[in-house]
Amino acid sequence: MLKQIEGSRAVAEAVALCRPEVICAYPISPQTHIVEGLGEMVKRGALAPCEFINVESEFAAMSVAIGASAAGARAYTATASQGLLFMAEAVFNASGLGLPIVMTVANRAIGAPINIWNDHTDAMSQRDCGWIQLFAETNQEALDLHIQAFRLGEELSLPVMVCMDGFILTHAYERVDMPTQAQVDAYLPPYVPRQSLDPAEPVSIGAMVGPEAFMEVRYLAHVKQMRALELIPGWAEEFRRAFGRDSGGLLHSYRTEDAELVIVALGSVLGTIKDTVDAMRERGVRIGVLGITCFRPWPQEAVRAALAQAKQVLVLEKSLAVGLGGIVSNNVRTSYAGAAQAVRTVIAGLGGRPISRASLERVFAQALDGTLDPVTFLDLDRGLVERALAREREARRSGPIAENILRDLGVVGARIS
């Protein structure tokens, strides 16, 4: 059924169609509308049987999800930014215990300085925590990925993180095709846990494991992730046949058949990149786009095949490995069969900075003519940076960087002596 609906509400309704039995969450922008919507459904009896548990922190939210999943319930939660960091210890526990929790991450920058707008730093900080990570380009895909996530996680007994761009998607009203309960029930079977705590057969979970077995346990987690690479394409095709749309999968190529330059990205920025590529294609520029849906496990062979004909690769990413540059870029380099120096990194959109077609077209043209630096920061105000560096050269007590830059911009009042 076609509906004009906020992205957060679309995800809430999709999660409800998956029949979760325990939902636990602590509000943090921009994910709050998702769990508010689910809470309303539980309260009025539209989602039953389901227990909605208000907790006192994000750490508690993941801890409750772990307990619920270990007891054999289909469990769901959501978070963002500092909330994901606060639950980090429990996030690792969930994957280490092999519990198929599904969690929405409404991607948002991490402080300091405080910033509530979108980038991918939060999810990237947990890229090696053992969760499957799926990134949505649109609200329709965000909706669809949650349905697929429950099935994938429960088959492998692994937790799945569905990432959608905060505010850009979560608070945007778009038309989506909401499936029926019967469609979801046909695609997602009733939850039969691979492990479940039972008072009649008591066992310990999360017990101490020494050097004699720890590597084998971790290796088996790796094996499960690699198996996800085999399952995801087939189940995405099954989803296409059942629901009538191509959604999910490992990655999506767009106009890459004869492209000399391929842009690699993930998340909602893919829409703007595709518009830019279309405009450049009209002028005869051979350029294409590779959108990554499954970031963990990393689809190395699929990426290698998709980039096989590209002479150059530009990775545009909304996160930064401080002291190195690109995070996604390093994954791409492991997959690209060409020269490593042919892979360029563009850091863009940090803290919600707008990414315009004009700016994208400029860096794409620079990549094509060979003048783009190995690591570029899109629309960086170098004047502000130079003033900050000059202050540090001139005075030992130069003050806090963020507040000084805001003063340079005239956003806050002058220093009071």
N, C-alpha and C positions, 0 to 999 in steps of 0.2 A: 504494500500500500504506500503510495507516495504521500509524503508529509513535509511541510515546511516547518523546520524544527531546529532548535539550538543544538549544537554539536554535543554538549554535555548531556542533554536530555535524550538525544538519540542513542548515546552510549548506555545511559541508564536503562532505557527500554530494551536495548539489545541484551544487556546483562540479565535483566529480568526474564527475558525469553529463554535464557539458558538455565533457568530454575536453580539459582544458588540457594543453599540452605543456611549459610551464615555469611553475613556482610558486616564488616567492621571497618570503621574509618574515623579519622580525625580531620577536621576541616582545615584545608590550606589552599589558598588561591594558587592556580586557577582550576583546581579539581573539585571544589566544593559543590558545585551544582550537580555533579554526577551523583554523589552520595546523598545529597539532599533529595534528589528525585527518587532514588531507590528507597530512602527512608520513608518518603510519603507513600510509596506503593505498599511497603510492608505495613505501615500504620493503618491504611484503609482496607487491608486484607486482599489487595490485588496481587500480591506476591506471597504465596503461602504453599507449603510451610516454609517459612524463612525467619530467622532471627536476626534482627538488626541490633548491633551492639555498639553503643556509644562508648568510646574509650578516652583516656586522658592524654594520649600522645600518639605520635606515629609509631614509636617503638611498640607501644601496647597494641596498636592496630595489627601490626605484622605478627606479634606474639599470639594474639587471639586467632588470627588466620592460621597460624601454625598448629595451634591446639585443635581448632575445628577440623582442619584437614587431616591431622593425625588420627582424629576420632572417626574419620570416614565421611565427613561432610564436604560438599562442594562449596569451596570458600572463595570469597572475592574481597578485594580492598582497592583503594586508590590513594595516590599521594602526588607530591610534586616537590622539587627543589630541596630546601632544607629538611623537609619532611622525609624525603627518601634517604638523606644522609643520617637523620636521627634514627631511622630504623635499619641502618646498614648492617649491624651485627646480626639482627634477626633475618635480614634478607639473605645473608650467607647461610644461616642456619636452615632456612626454608629449602634452599637448593641442595645443601648438604644432606638433608634428611629425605630428599626426593619427594617433596610434597607438591601436588599439582595446583597450587594457588594461582589464580589469575589476578593481576594487578594493573590498573591503568596508571600510567605516569603522564600527567599533563605537563609537558616539558616546560621548565622555567629556569632562569639563570640562578646561580648560586652566589651568595655574598661571602665576604664583604667586597665592595660596598653592597648594601641592600638593593635588590632589583627584583621586581615581581614579573618582569616581562620574559618573553620567550627566547630561549636558546636550548641547546641540547646538552649542556654541561652536566645536568643532574643524571640523566640516563647513562651518559658516557663514563661518569665516575664509577658506575657499577657494572661496566661492560664485562668484567671478568669474574662476576659474582656467581656464575653458574646458572643464571636464568636465561631462558630464550628471550630475545628482544626483537619485537616486531614494530616497525615504524609506519604510521599511516600518512598518506599524502592528502587525503580528503576526509570529510566527515563520513561519507559513505563507506570508505575503506576502514575507518576507525570502528564503525558499527560492525562491519563484516569480520574484521580481524578478531574481535572479542568472541564471536561465535566459533571461529576456527581455533582460537587460543584454548578454550576449554577442552575441545576434543584433542588437540595436540598434547596439552599438558597431562591430561588424564591417560592417554595412551602410553606416554613415556614415563609418567610419574615424575615430571619436572615442572617447576613453576614457570609461568610465562608473563612477561611484561609487555603490555601494549602501550606504545608511546604515541601521543598525539600532541601537536604543538599547542601550548597554553595560549589562551585568548584567540589566537589566529584561527584555531579550529574549535576549541571548547566553547567559545562564546559567539561563534558565528552562526547565523541562521541560514541554513541551506536546505534545499530539497533533497530528501533521501528516500530510498525505497525500503520501508520497514517490513521485514518478513513477518509471516504469521507464526503463531505458536506451533501449528502443525508442521510447517516447513522446518523450523528449528529442531523440533522433536525428531523429525525424520533424519536430520543430519547429525545431531548430537545425541548419542545414546545415553540412557540413564547411567549415572556415575557408579562404577564398580571399582572401588579403590584397590590398588595393588597391595597396600598395607593399611591396616586399621587397628587401632588399640582396642582391645577386648578384655574386660575384667575377668572373663572366664579363662583367658589364655594370656596372662600378664607377661609383658616383655619390657625391656628398657630400650629407649631410642635416644640417639645423640650421645651414646656412651663413649668413654675414652677409647681411642684407637691409637696404638703406638706405631713405631716405625715398621713393625713387621707387616702391617696391613694398610697403612694410611695411603700409600701410593696406589694400591689397587682400588681402594674406594674412590679416589679422585679420578683414576683412569676410567672407571665405569661411568662416572658422571660425564666425562669427555665422550665416551662411546655413545651415550644417550643423545648428547648434542649432535654428534655426527649422524645419528639415525634420523634426527629431525630433518636434516638436509634431504634425506630420501623420502620422508613422508610428506613434507610441506607441498611440493609441487603436485603430487597426486591428489591430495585433499583439496588444494585450491582448484584443480580441474573439476573435482566432484562438486565443489561449491558452485562453480560456474554453471554446471549442468543443472543443479538443483535450484539455484536462485536466479539464473539468467544474466549474470554479470561476472566479469573477470576481476577478481579481487583477492588480494593476498599473494601467495607464491613467494619465491625467493627474491626476485627482482623483475623490473619491467624496462624494456628498451623502447626508445622513442626516436625514430628517424636516424637510427645508427647504421643502417645498411651500408652506406657509402661514406660515412662520416670520417673525416680526417681528424677532427677533434671531438672527443666525447666528454661531456660534463657528467660527473658522478655526484649524486646528492641523495639526501633522504629527508622525508617530511614534507610539509606543506610548501616549502620553497620550490619544489619541483614544478608547481603550476606556473610560477613566474618564469622559471627557466625555460619551460616549454614554449611559453608565449614569445620569449626572446629568441629562441631557436627558430620558431616559425618565421619571425620577421627577418632574421638573417638568411634563412633558407630562400626567401623570396628574392634576395639579392644574389643568390647563387653560392652562398657560403655553405660548405659541406661540414655540418655540425650536427651532433645528436646528443641524446640524454640517456643516461642509465640511472634509473631510480632503484635504490636499495630498500627492499621491504624487510628482509630478514638480516639484521646486523649481527646477531648472535643466535645460532652459530654462524660464522662468516662463510658465505657460499663461494669459496675460493674458485672452484672449477667453473661454476656458472658465470662468475665475473670474468674469469680468464677468457671464456668462450665469447662473451659479449663484447670484450675489448680487443678481440683478436685482430681486427682490421684497422684499429685506430692508430694513427701516427703519434698523436698526443692525447694525454688525458689530463683534465682539470678537475680536481675534487673540491667542491664547494661545501664547506661544513660550518655548522653553527655551534662549534665548540673549539676549545684551544687546549692543547697540551703545553702548558707553560714551560718554556725552556726547550721545546722541540718544534712545535707548530701544529701540524694536523694529526688528528687521531684516526679518522676514517682513511686518510691518505696512506698511512702506514699499512693498513689492511689492503688497500688497493695495490700497493707496490708488491705485495706478496703474490698477487694474482696476475699482474700485467706482465705479458711475455716480452714486451719491448724494453727499451733502456729505462732504468729507474729514473734518470734525470728528465725523462719525457713526462713524468707525472708532476704536475704543479698543484699547489695548495692555495686556495683562497678562503681565508677566514672571514665570515660574514655574519651579520645579524646578531652579534653578541649583545645580550641585554635588551633584545627587542629592536635594535637599530633597523630601520627600514632597508629592504633590499629592492632597489628599483631596476626596471628593465634597462634604463640608460647606463647605470653602473655595471650591470652584468654584461651588456653589449661591449662596453669599453674593455673589461678584463678579458672577455672572450676574444676580442680582436687582438689584444696584446699577446695572448697565448698563441694565436695563429701566426702572428708575425715574429714570434720569438723574443719579444721584449718583456715578457712577464717574469717577475722574480720567482724563485722557487717557492717562497711563501709570501703571500700578499694579504694585507688586511684591507678589506673593501671599505672605501670611504673613510679611512682613518684620517683624523684631523692632526696632521703632523705639527702644525703650529702649537696646538695645545700640548703635545708631547714634548716639543723642544722647550717650551716655557717651564714645564715640570722638571725636566732634566737640568735646565739652567739653575733653577732654585736649589737643587741638590748640590750643584757644583759651587754655588755661591755661599751657602749657609749650611752648617752642620745640622742645625735645628730647623729644617725646612718645612716641617709640619706634615699633616696627613695628605696623601696624594689626592684622594678623591675629592675632599673638601676644597683643596686648593684649585683643582680643575674647575669645580663648580663656580668658584669665585671668579676665575678667569672668564667663564661664560656669563657671569652676572646673574647666576641662578640663585645664589645665596648672598647674604649681606657681607660686607667687608669684615675683616678680622677686628675684634674689639680688644684693645690693649689695656 
